[in-house]
Amino acid sequence: MDKTIKELAEEIGISKQSLYKRIKREPLHTRLHMYVHKKGHTTYINIHGQNLIKSTIKENDCTQKPNMYTHEELHTRPQSDTVGMQSIIDLLSKQLEEKDNQISALNKRLAASQELHRNEQVILKIEQEKVLALEAPKESIFQKLKSKKQR
């Protein structure tokens, strides 16, 4: 019996969007093409296509390790797994502490660099004012000489 994507997804236990995405990926898309047909806007998959999809999904699920655990799984796991997880947590905590120290050191270096830049700006401004102060009287002297020559 032909099934819709929604019906097959419910049977497998995944969302219809997830099933649709898996169907559109290669090599399943090419292999499945002859088992799929549309009526209007609804996609139907025959029994051979359903079996192909189920076997492909089972293969993928067997090769992928779960990365999330339910609350019950965490409490019923063997003690060795908990110890392994604790060692990972300890390692990550040490790495995080090291990164915090690096960030702190970089912040101190940045503050020192900014202070140095501010000081350089002040010195530059003072030097510019000195140059302007020296140039201003020279202009007035030259203007006086010109005015005397013109008389």
C-alpha positions as CSV (number, residue, x, y, z in Angstrom):
1,M,0.0,0.0,0.0
2,D,1.3,3.4,-0.9
3,K,2.0,5.9,1.9
4,T,2.4,9.6,2.0
5,I,5.6,11.2,3.4
6,K,3.6,12.1,6.6
7,E,2.4,8.6,7.1
8,L,5.8,7.0,6.6
9,A,7.5,9.6,8.8
10,E,5.1,8.8,11.6
11,E,5.7,5.1,11.2
12,I,9.4,5.6,11.3
13,G,9.3,8.1,14.2
14,I,10.8,11.2,12.5
15,S,9.3,14.4,11.4
16,K,8.0,14.7,7.8
17,Q,10.5,17.5,7.1
18,S,13.3,15.3,8.2
19,L,12.1,12.4,6.0
20,Y,11.6,14.8,3.1
21,K,15.2,16.1,3.5
22,R,16.6,12.6,3.6
23,I,14.6,11.6,0.5
24,K,16.0,14.6,-1.4
25,R,19.7,13.7,-0.6
26,E,21.8,11.4,-2.7
27,P,22.2,8.5,-3.2
28,L,18.7,7.8,-1.8
29,H,17.0,10.4,-4.1
30,T,18.2,8.6,-7.3
31,R,17.5,5.1,-6.0
32,L,14.0,6.1,-4.7
33,H,12.9,8.0,-7.8
34,M,11.1,5.0,-9.5
35,Y,9.1,4.2,-6.3
36,V,7.7,7.7,-5.8
37,H,4.8,9.4,-7.5
38,K,2.7,12.5,-6.9
39,K,-1.1,13.0,-7.0
40,G,-1.7,16.7,-6.9
41,H,0.5,18.1,-4.2
42,T,0.8,14.9,-2.3
43,T,3.8,12.6,-2.6
44,Y,3.2,8.8,-2.4
45,I,5.8,6.1,-1.9
46,N,5.1,2.5,-2.7
47,I,6.1,-0.5,-0.5
48,H,9.5,-1.0,-2.2
49,G,10.4,2.7,-1.7
50,Q,9.2,2.5,1.9
51,N,11.5,-0.5,2.6
52,L,14.4,1.3,0.9
53,I,13.9,4.4,3.1
54,K,13.5,2.3,6.3
55,S,16.7,0.4,5.6
56,T,18.7,3.5,4.7
57,I,17.5,5.3,7.9
58,K,18.4,2.2,10.0
59,E,21.9,2.1,8.5
60,N,22.4,5.8,9.2
61,D,21.1,5.5,12.8
62,C,23.4,2.6,13.5
63,T,26.5,4.4,12.3
64,Q,25.7,7.7,14.2
65,K,26.4,7.9,17.9
66,P,23.8,9.6,20.0
67,N,25.0,12.9,21.4
68,M,22.1,13.6,23.6
69,Y,20.9,11.5,26.6
70,T,17.5,11.6,28.2
71,H,17.2,12.3,31.9
72,E,16.5,8.6,32.6
73,E,19.5,7.5,30.6
74,L,21.8,9.8,32.5
75,H,20.7,8.4,35.8
76,T,20.9,4.7,34.7
77,R,24.2,4.9,32.9
78,P,27.1,2.8,34.2
79,Q,29.4,4.5,36.7
80,S,32.3,4.3,34.2
81,D,30.4,6.5,31.8
82,T,29.8,9.1,34.5
83,V,33.5,9.1,35.5
84,G,34.4,9.6,31.8
85,M,32.0,12.4,31.5
86,Q,33.4,14.0,34.7
87,S,36.9,13.8,33.3
88,I,35.7,15.6,30.2
89,I,34.0,18.2,32.3
90,D,37.2,18.7,34.3
91,L,39.2,19.1,31.1
92,L,36.8,21.6,29.7
93,S,36.8,23.6,33.0
94,K,40.6,23.8,32.9
95,Q,40.5,25.0,29.3
96,L,37.8,27.6,30.1
97,E,39.9,28.8,33.0
98,E,42.9,29.1,30.7
99,K,40.9,31.1,28.2
100,D,39.7,33.4,31.0
101,N,43.3,34.1,31.9
102,Q,44.2,34.7,28.3
103,I,41.3,37.2,27.9
104,S,42.3,39.0,31.1
105,A,45.9,39.3,29.9
106,L,44.8,40.6,26.6
107,N,42.5,43.1,28.2
108,K,45.4,44.5,30.3
109,R,47.6,44.8,27.2
110,L,44.8,46.5,25.3
111,A,44.3,49.0,28.2
112,A,48.1,49.8,28.2
113,S,48.1,50.2,24.4
114,Q,45.2,52.6,24.6
115,E,46.9,54.6,27.3
116,L,50.0,54.8,25.2
117,H,48.0,56.0,22.2
118,R,46.3,58.7,24.3
119,N,49.7,59.9,25.6
120,E,51.0,60.0,22.0
121,Q,48.0,62.1,20.9
122,V,48.6,64.6,23.7
123,I,52.3,64.9,22.8
124,L,51.4,65.3,19.2
125,K,48.9,68.1,20.0
126,I,51.5,69.9,22.1
127,E,54.1,69.7,19.3
128,Q,51.6,71.0,16.8
129,E,50.8,74.0,19.1
130,K,54.5,74.7,19.5
131,V,55.0,74.7,15.7
132,L,52.0,77.0,15.2
133,A,53.2,79.4,17.9
134,L,56.6,79.6,16.3
135,E,55.2,80.2,12.8
136,A,52.7,82.9,13.8
137,P,55.3,85.6,14.9
138,K,57.4,85.0,11.7
139,E,54.4,85.8,9.6
140,S,53.8,89.0,11.5
141,I,57.5,90.0,11.1
142,F,57.4,89.4,7.4
143,Q,54.2,91.4,7.1
144,K,55.9,94.3,8.9
145,L,58.8,94.2,6.5
146,K,56.6,94.2,3.5
147,S,54.6,97.1,4.8
148,K,57.9,99.2,5.4
149,K,59.1,98.5,1.8
150,Q,55.8,99.6,0.4
151,R,56.0,103.1,2.2
